[in-house]
Amino acid sequence: MNHAWPAPAKLNLFLHVTGRRSDGYHELQTVFQFLDYGDSLYFTPRGDGVCLRVEGPAEIPADRDLVVRAARLLSEVSGAGLGADIRVIKRIPIGGGLGGGSSNAATTLVALNRIWNLGLPFDEIADLGLRLGADVPVFVRAHAAWAEGIGDRLWPIELAEPWYLVVTPQVSVSTAAVFGSKELRRDTPLVDLQRFRSGAVGNDCEPVTRALHPEVGAVLDWLGQRGIARMSGTGASCFLAFDTLKQAESLRHEVPAQWRAFVARGLNRSPLADIMRGL
């Protein structure tokens, strides 16, 4: 059972902030698409109810890591008294807006539900995921989605699956700082699928993130000279779509050395769904 479980990155193909709720959460509209690039998680079951991260990114204390919180939540809710040692092989940039923490949490819930033989339905796992973060359910459901609400109302969507060049400067963006900014626009009118497909959308967080982190603005400007550049989530990662792998790789070789860059295929179906189907 101790094989690699994928935790893919995601892109927000647009992100509009449409309102703010009384509890402080923001109402959003966005489209999530997965990438064939991400972290790998390994789980060794334990029978003593203890959930530990035995390997993972040094920047995130183990007890605060969403994989540990997800495992402990599932163990507690199930009442099965089971545990796990968890290894996280990190590739997704931390603080990049690519959903690494949420994806790790979703993969943990899905994997341990299978490994512990709990048999919880996906709706229940997605609801548990929402307690860990607004982006977790889309990773549990494992299909590209149109999202509204706080990101919890999801409708599957079929999208083109281009190649993306993803560029990340050496900054970590705080989602809380961006959404807490007085400068953030919070009244963007709702759009429909037709407006999204026509490209009449953007990312409302970009101006705030540019102001907080000029390096993100530099990446957007550099990519923007070569196509329609977007920032994913609250940043710092930015991306450009290409029809072919060759085009994306060609530009990757031109990315300034101080920025991290990778090329990945957009996916409508998460690799997590494929591994579940193969088990």
C-alpha positions as a LaTeX table, in Angstrom:
\begin{tabular}{lrrr}
\hline
Residue & $x$ (\AA) & $y$ (\AA) & $z$ (\AA) \\
\hline
Met1 & 0.00 & 0.00 & 0.00 \\
Asn2 & 3.02 & 2.29 & 0.45 \\
His3 & 3.05 & 3.68 & $-3.10$ \\
Ala4 & 3.04 & 7.31 & $-4.16$ \\
Trp5 & $-0.28$ & 9.15 & $-4.01$ \\
Pro6 & $-0.39$ & 12.21 & $-6.28$ \\
Ala7 & $-1.31$ & 15.68 & $-5.01$ \\
Pro8 & $-1.51$ & 17.80 & $-8.17$ \\
Ala9 & $-1.16$ & 21.55 & $-8.43$ \\
Lys10 & $-4.09$ & 23.64 & $-9.68$ \\
Leu11 & $-4.50$ & 26.85 & $-11.60$ \\
Asn12 & $-7.23$ & 29.44 & $-11.19$ \\
Leu13 & $-7.94$ & 30.31 & $-14.82$ \\
Phe14 & $-9.66$ & 33.44 & $-13.53$ \\
Leu15 & $-10.59$ & 34.71 & $-10.07$ \\
His16 & $-13.29$ & 37.28 & $-9.37$ \\
Val17 & $-14.19$ & 38.50 & $-5.88$ \\
Thr18 & $-17.95$ & 39.11 & $-6.01$ \\
Gly19 & $-18.73$ & 39.94 & $-2.39$ \\
Arg20 & $-17.92$ & 39.51 & 1.28 \\
Arg21 & $-19.96$ & 37.54 & 3.79 \\
Ser22 & $-20.78$ & 38.55 & 7.32 \\
Asp23 & $-18.37$ & 35.88 & 8.63 \\
Gly24 & $-15.49$ & 37.54 & 6.76 \\
Tyr25 & $-15.20$ & 34.96 & 3.99 \\
His26 & $-15.20$ & 36.25 & 0.43 \\
Glu27 & $-17.63$ & 35.22 & $-2.30$ \\
Leu28 & $-15.75$ & 34.17 & $-5.42$ \\
Gln29 & $-16.10$ & 33.01 & $-8.97$ \\
Thr30 & $-13.28$ & 30.96 & $-10.42$ \\
Val31 & $-12.38$ & 28.03 & $-12.63$ \\
Phe32 & $-10.03$ & 25.35 & $-11.31$ \\
Gln33 & $-7.93$ & 23.19 & $-13.61$ \\
Phe34 & $-5.35$ & 20.64 & $-12.48$ \\
Leu35 & $-1.77$ & 20.26 & $-13.67$ \\
Asp36 & 0.17 & 17.06 & $-14.34$ \\
Tyr37 & 2.70 & 18.37 & $-11.84$ \\
Gly38 & 2.55 & 18.16 & $-8.08$ \\
Asp39 & 3.62 & 16.65 & $-4.80$ \\
Ser40 & 3.84 & 12.95 & $-3.93$ \\
Leu41 & 2.58 & 11.54 & $-0.63$ \\
Tyr42 & 3.37 & 8.20 & 1.00 \\
Phe43 & 1.36 & 6.66 & 3.84 \\
Thr44 & 2.37 & 3.90 & 6.25 \\
Pro45 & $-0.62$ & 2.89 & 8.40 \\
Arg46 & $-0.32$ & 2.61 & 12.16 \\
Gly47 & $-2.71$ & 0.98 & 14.58 \\
Asp48 & $-2.18$ & 3.35 & 17.51 \\
Gly49 & $-4.18$ & 6.36 & 16.32 \\
Val50 & $-1.05$ & 8.52 & 15.94 \\
Cys51 & $-0.72$ & 10.62 & 12.75 \\
Leu52 & 2.77 & 11.96 & 12.10 \\
Arg53 & 4.55 & 13.66 & 9.20 \\
Val54 & 7.90 & 11.90 & 9.12 \\
Glu55 & 9.18 & 13.77 & 6.04 \\
Gly56 & 8.12 & 17.08 & 4.56 \\
Pro57 & 9.00 & 20.71 & 3.83 \\
Ala58 & 11.12 & 22.38 & 6.49 \\
Glu59 & 9.23 & 25.67 & 6.01 \\
Ile60 & 6.01 & 24.16 & 7.40 \\
Pro61 & 6.07 & 22.81 & 10.97 \\
Ala62 & 4.77 & 19.23 & 10.95 \\
Asp63 & 1.93 & 19.88 & 13.40 \\
Arg64 & 0.66 & 22.78 & 11.26 \\
Asp65 & 0.91 & 20.84 & 7.99 \\
Leu66 & $-2.50$ & 20.23 & 6.43 \\
Val67 & $-1.61$ & 16.58 & 5.82 \\
Val68 & $-1.35$ & 16.02 & 9.57 \\
Arg69 & $-4.50$ & 18.03 & 10.30 \\
Ala70 & $-6.39$ & 16.10 & 7.61 \\
Ala71 & $-5.23$ & 12.72 & 8.89 \\
Arg72 & $-6.12$ & 13.58 & 12.49 \\
Leu73 & $-9.53$ & 14.92 & 11.46 \\
Leu74 & $-10.35$ & 11.76 & 9.51 \\
Ser75 & $-9.12$ & 9.54 & 12.36 \\
Glu76 & $-11.20$ & 11.47 & 14.87 \\
Val77 & $-14.39$ & 11.52 & 12.76 \\
Ser78 & $-14.15$ & 7.85 & 11.86 \\
Gly79 & $-13.54$ & 6.75 & 15.44 \\
Ala80 & $-11.46$ & 3.88 & 14.09 \\
Gly81 & $-8.41$ & 4.69 & 16.21 \\
Leu82 & $-6.08$ & 4.36 & 13.24 \\
Gly83 & $-2.98$ & 6.40 & 12.43 \\
Ala84 & $-0.32$ & 6.88 & 9.79 \\
Asp85 & 3.23 & 7.98 & 9.12 \\
Ile86 & 3.16 & 10.43 & 6.21 \\
Arg87 & 5.97 & 11.41 & 3.86 \\
Val88 & 5.50 & 14.51 & 1.69 \\
Ile89 & 7.76 & 14.95 & $-1.34$ \\
Lys90 & 7.25 & 18.65 & $-2.12$ \\
Arg91 & 7.44 & 20.08 & $-5.64$ \\
Ile92 & 4.63 & 22.66 & $-5.66$ \\
Pro93 & 5.97 & 26.10 & $-4.65$ \\
Ile94 & 4.83 & 27.12 & $-1.16$ \\
Gly95 & 2.83 & 30.34 & $-1.15$ \\
Gly96 & 2.46 & 30.19 & $-4.93$ \\
Gly97 & $-1.33$ & 30.06 & $-5.27$ \\
Leu98 & $-1.14$ & 26.59 & $-6.81$ \\
Gly99 & $-3.09$ & 24.88 & $-4.02$ \\
Gly100 & $-0.31$ & 22.67 & $-2.67$ \\
Gly101 & $-1.54$ & 22.55 & 0.91 \\
Ser102 & $-5.15$ & 21.97 & $-0.09$ \\
Ser103 & $-4.17$ & 19.29 & $-2.59$ \\
Asn104 & $-2.04$ & 17.53 & 0.05 \\
Ala105 & $-4.98$ & 17.59 & 2.47 \\
Ala106 & $-7.38$ & 16.19 & $-0.13$ \\
Thr107 & $-5.01$ & 13.40 & $-1.12$ \\
Thr108 & $-4.53$ & 12.54 & 2.56 \\
Leu109 & $-8.29$ & 12.26 & 3.13 \\
Val110 & $-8.85$ & 10.19 & $-0.02$ \\
Ala111 & $-5.83$ & 7.94 & 0.53 \\
Leu112 & $-6.44$ & 7.23 & 4.20 \\
Asn113 & $-10.15$ & 6.61 & 3.57 \\
Arg114 & $-8.96$ & 3.81 & 1.27 \\
Ile115 & $-5.98$ & 2.61 & 3.31 \\
Trp116 & $-7.97$ & 2.52 & 6.57 \\
Asn117 & $-10.92$ & 0.86 & 4.77 \\
Leu118 & $-13.36$ & 3.46 & 6.11 \\
Gly119 & $-15.60$ & 3.49 & 3.05 \\
Leu120 & $-16.74$ & 7.08 & 3.53 \\
Pro121 & $-18.56$ & 8.49 & 0.46 \\
Phe122 & $-16.86$ & 11.25 & $-1.52$ \\
Asp123 & $-19.48$ & 13.83 & $-0.50$ \\
Glu124 & $-18.59$ & 13.24 & 3.14 \\
Ile125 & $-14.85$ & 13.45 & 2.41 \\
Ala126 & $-15.37$ & 16.71 & 0.51 \\
Asp127 & $-17.36$ & 18.14 & 3.44 \\
Leu128 & $-14.51$ & 17.20 & 5.78 \\
Gly129 & $-12.10$ & 18.86 & 3.38 \\
Leu130 & $-14.04$ & 22.11 & 3.54 \\
Arg131 & $-13.30$ & 22.23 & 7.27 \\
Leu132 & $-9.59$ & 22.35 & 6.37 \\
Gly133 & $-9.78$ & 24.89 & 3.55 \\
Ala134 & $-12.09$ & 26.25 & 0.86 \\
Asp135 & $-10.01$ & 24.74 & $-1.98$ \\
Val136 & $-9.86$ & 21.20 & $-0.57$ \\
Pro137 & $-13.21$ & 19.92 & $-1.98$ \\
Val138 & $-12.26$ & 20.49 & $-5.63$ \\
Phe139 & $-9.17$ & 18.33 & $-5.15$ \\
Val140 & $-11.29$ & 15.61 & $-3.49$ \\
Arg141 & $-13.80$ & 15.63 & $-6.34$ \\
Ala142 & $-10.87$ & 15.48 & $-8.77$ \\
His143 & $-12.47$ & 17.19 & $-11.78$ \\
Ala144 & $-11.90$ & 20.64 & $-13.27$ \\
Ala145 & $-14.65$ & 22.86 & $-11.97$ \\
Trp146 & $-16.47$ & 26.15 & $-12.14$ \\
Ala147 & $-16.61$ & 27.36 & $-8.54$ \\
Glu148 & $-18.69$ & 29.91 & $-6.66$ \\
Gly149 & $-19.45$ & 30.74 & $-3.03$ \\
Ile150 & $-16.23$ & 30.52 & $-1.04$ \\
Gly151 & $-15.04$ & 28.03 & $-3.65$ \\
Asp152 & $-17.25$ & 25.28 & $-2.23$ \\
Arg153 & $-20.05$ & 25.29 & $-4.86$ \\
Leu154 & $-18.61$ & 23.28 & $-7.71$ \\
Trp155 & $-19.80$ & 22.33 & $-11.18$ \\
Pro156 & $-17.66$ & 20.02 & $-13.36$ \\
Ile157 & $-16.42$ & 21.74 & $-16.51$ \\
Glu158 & $-14.74$ & 20.49 & $-19.67$ \\
Leu159 & $-11.85$ & 22.69 & $-20.78$ \\
Ala160 & $-9.12$ & 22.64 & $-23.37$ \\
Glu161 & $-6.01$ & 21.00 & $-21.91$ \\
Pro162 & $-3.15$ & 23.24 & $-23.06$ \\
Trp163 & 0.45 & 23.24 & $-21.94$ \\
Tyr164 & 1.20 & 25.85 & $-19.31$ \\
Leu165 & 4.43 & 27.61 & $-18.49$ \\
Val166 & 4.25 & 28.38 & $-14.76$ \\
Val167 & 6.71 & 30.94 & $-13.37$ \\
Thr168 & 7.17 & 31.66 & $-9.66$ \\
Pro169 & 9.36 & 34.43 & $-8.22$ \\
Gln170 & 11.18 & 33.87 & $-4.94$ \\
Val171 & 8.41 & 35.26 & $-2.74$ \\
Ser172 & 5.69 & 33.57 & $-0.69$ \\
Val173 & 2.35 & 35.36 & $-0.85$ \\
Ser174 & 0.04 & 35.38 & 2.17 \\
Thr175 & $-3.52$ & 34.68 & 1.06 \\
Ala176 & $-4.79$ & 36.29 & 4.26 \\
Ala177 & $-2.85$ & 39.50 & 3.53 \\
Val178 & $-4.28$ & 39.76 & 0.02 \\
Phe179 & $-7.87$ & 39.08 & 1.04 \\
Gly180 & $-7.48$ & 41.37 & 4.04 \\
Ser181 & $-6.30$ & 44.33 & 1.95 \\
Lys182 & $-8.52$ & 47.41 & 1.82 \\
Glu183 & $-7.49$ & 47.77 & $-1.82$ \\
Leu184 & $-9.01$ & 44.46 & $-2.92$ \\
Arg185 & $-12.00$ & 44.84 & $-5.22$ \\
Arg186 & $-14.95$ & 42.94 & $-3.75$ \\
Asp187 & $-17.86$ & 43.84 & $-6.04$ \\
Thr188 & $-17.06$ & 42.29 & $-9.42$ \\
Pro189 & $-20.33$ & 41.39 & $-11.18$ \\
Leu190 & $-21.05$ & 37.71 & $-11.72$ \\
Val191 & $-20.02$ & 36.39 & $-15.13$ \\
Asp192 & $-21.28$ & 33.43 & $-17.12$ \\
Leu193 & $-19.51$ & 30.63 & $-18.95$ \\
Gln194 & $-19.71$ & 32.50 & $-22.25$ \\
Arg195 & $-17.81$ & 35.49 & $-20.86$ \\
Phe196 & $-15.19$ & 33.17 & $-19.40$ \\
Arg197 & $-14.73$ & 31.36 & $-22.70$ \\
Ser198 & $-14.45$ & 34.69 & $-24.54$ \\
Gly199 & $-11.62$ & 35.74 & $-22.21$ \\
Ala200 & $-13.52$ & 38.64 & $-20.63$ \\
Val201 & $-12.27$ & 37.73 & $-17.15$ \\
Gly202 & $-9.26$ & 38.41 & $-14.93$ \\
Asn203 & $-7.87$ & 38.00 & $-11.44$ \\
Asp204 & $-9.08$ & 40.60 & $-8.93$ \\
Cys205 & $-6.16$ & 39.80 & $-6.62$ \\
Glu206 & $-3.48$ & 40.85 & $-9.12$ \\
Pro207 & $-3.37$ & 44.59 & $-8.27$ \\
Val208 & $-3.06$ & 43.88 & $-4.53$ \\
Thr209 & $-0.41$ & 41.20 & $-4.99$ \\
Arg210 & 1.53 & 43.44 & $-7.38$ \\
Ala211 & 1.57 & 46.17 & $-4.72$ \\
Leu212 & 2.62 & 43.79 & $-1.93$ \\
His213 & 5.17 & 41.90 & $-4.05$ \\
Pro214 & 6.56 & 43.86 & $-7.04$ \\
Glu215 & 8.44 & 40.74 & $-8.14$ \\
Val216 & 5.09 & 39.10 & $-8.99$ \\
Gly217 & 4.28 & 42.11 & $-11.14$ \\
Ala218 & 7.62 & 41.69 & $-12.88$ \\
Val219 & 6.75 & 38.07 & $-13.76$ \\
Leu220 & 3.30 & 39.08 & $-15.03$ \\
Asp221 & 4.83 & 41.82 & $-17.15$ \\
Trp222 & 7.49 & 39.51 & $-18.57$ \\
Leu223 & 4.96 & 36.82 & $-19.47$ \\
Gly224 & 2.47 & 39.45 & $-20.64$ \\
Gln225 & 4.83 & 40.52 & $-23.42$ \\
Arg226 & 4.41 & 37.02 & $-24.85$ \\
Gly227 & 0.69 & 36.33 & $-24.39$ \\
Ile228 & $-2.22$ & 36.62 & $-21.97$ \\
Ala229 & $-0.56$ & 36.12 & $-18.57$ \\
Arg230 & $-2.52$ & 35.31 & $-15.45$ \\
Met231 & $-1.74$ & 34.89 & $-11.76$ \\
Ser232 & $-3.08$ & 31.79 & $-10.01$ \\
Gly233 & $-5.06$ & 32.43 & $-6.84$ \\
Thr234 & $-3.42$ & 35.16 & $-4.78$ \\
Gly235 & $-0.02$ & 34.37 & $-6.36$ \\
Ala236 & 2.93 & 34.25 & $-6.50$ \\
Ser237 & 2.81 & 31.80 & $-9.44$ \\
Cys238 & 1.85 & 33.16 & $-12.86$ \\
Phe239 & 1.16 & 31.28 & $-16.06$ \\
Leu240 & 0.80 & 31.38 & $-19.81$ \\
Ala241 & $-1.00$ & 28.80 & $-21.98$ \\
Phe242 & 0.46 & 27.21 & $-25.14$ \\
Asp243 & $-0.90$ & 24.85 & $-27.77$ \\
Thr244 & 2.19 & 22.65 & $-27.79$ \\
Leu245 & 4.80 & 21.38 & $-25.36$ \\
Lys246 & 7.54 & 22.62 & $-27.70$ \\
Gln247 & 6.27 & 26.22 & $-27.51$ \\
Ala248 & 6.05 & 26.14 & $-23.72$ \\
Glu249 & 9.50 & 24.56 & $-23.30$ \\
Ser250 & 11.03 & 27.05 & $-25.72$ \\
Leu251 & 9.92 & 29.98 & $-23.55$ \\
Arg252 & 10.86 & 28.18 & $-20.33$ \\
His253 & 14.49 & 28.31 & $-21.46$ \\
Glu254 & 14.23 & 32.11 & $-21.64$ \\
Val255 & 12.88 & 32.59 & $-18.10$ \\
Pro256 & 15.28 & 34.72 & $-16.01$ \\
Ala257 & 17.40 & 32.60 & $-13.69$ \\
Gln258 & 16.09 & 34.19 & $-10.48$ \\
Trp259 & 12.60 & 32.77 & $-11.11$ \\
Arg260 & 11.49 & 29.16 & $-10.81$ \\
Ala261 & 9.71 & 27.78 & $-13.87$ \\
Phe262 & 8.15 & 24.52 & $-14.99$ \\
Val263 & 5.97 & 23.31 & $-17.85$ \\
Ala264 & 2.91 & 21.15 & $-17.20$ \\
Arg265 & $-0.18$ & 19.95 & $-19.05$ \\
Gly266 & $-3.57$ & 21.20 & $-17.96$ \\
Leu267 & $-5.82$ & 18.35 & $-16.83$ \\
Asn268 & $-9.59$ & 18.16 & $-16.43$ \\
Arg269 & $-9.28$ & 14.94 & $-14.47$ \\
Ser270 & $-6.93$ & 14.84 & $-11.51$ \\
Pro271 & $-4.24$ & 12.12 & $-11.34$ \\
Leu272 & $-5.78$ & 11.31 & $-7.95$ \\
Ala273 & $-8.95$ & 10.10 & $-9.72$ \\
Asp274 & $-6.86$ & 7.92 & $-12.01$ \\
Ile275 & $-5.00$ & 6.24 & $-9.17$ \\
Met276 & $-8.27$ & 5.61 & $-7.33$ \\
Arg277 & $-9.70$ & 3.97 & $-10.43$ \\
Gly278 & $-6.61$ & 1.79 & $-10.74$ \\
Leu279 & $-6.74$ & 0.45 & $-7.17$ \\
\hline
\end{tabular}
